[in-house]
Amino acid sequence: MIKRNLLVMGLAVMLSACGFQLRGTGTNELSIKELNLSARNQYGPTVMQLRRALESSGVKLYASAPYKLVLTNEQETQRSATYTGGNRSAEYELTTVLNYALEGQNDTLLLEDKLQVQKYYVYDGNNVNGSGQEATQVREEMRRDLVQGMMARLQQLTPAHLDDLQRKANERAEAEARALREAQRVQDETPQQSPMEIPAR
């Protein structure tokens, strides 16, 4: 037993020396150091876990931060994948989809995307309590996967990438404003027809 533990520890040291890191154990260094985090369910488990992950990565969270991450929608679905009538067991597929958006200066939309996680669990009709606990555990694992996925995507946002996204958002906003002004000018310059008068009999 001691030899096996020493072997595992030795392999871990060797792998870390080579730069290898297990998923979820590496550093979550983010270029974004200040962030406003909001969600429809502000105190839901997903946003609370993400808040803790961001804070532990050195991100300062406050309302007037230059960037705003909005968890716009989180949907969970469950469907039966397989069914065995004899022992009343069934395999269920759980899917969680998390839609999010990142906003920049003047609430301009920089990007919007979604994360999706799928897992399976077996429901045993002869062990309802155990199946319920397994489903709860699977949902917690899915939530952790969502948070890790969000952190991985935020890690990809370098200052240069953020500047480029902000520039494109500003260009879109300016183009939309020009189009609105042009439409208003055309409307103002178009003669308005007076309503047709019907002579009284």
Salt bridges, closest charged atoms under 4 A:
GLU29 OE2 - LYS33 NZ 2.50
GLU76 OE1 - ARG139 NE 3.71
GLU93 OE1 - ARG79 NE 2.90
ASP113 OD2 - ARG153 NH1 3.24
ASP145 OD1 - ARG23 NH2 3.72
ASP145 OD2 - LYS119 NZ 3.40
ASP164 OD1 - ARG167 NH2 2.46
ASP164 OD2 - LYS168 NZ 3.35
GLU171 OE2 - ARG167 NH1 3.03
GLU182 OE2 - ARG185 NH2 2.41
GLU189 OE1 - ARG185 NH1 2.80
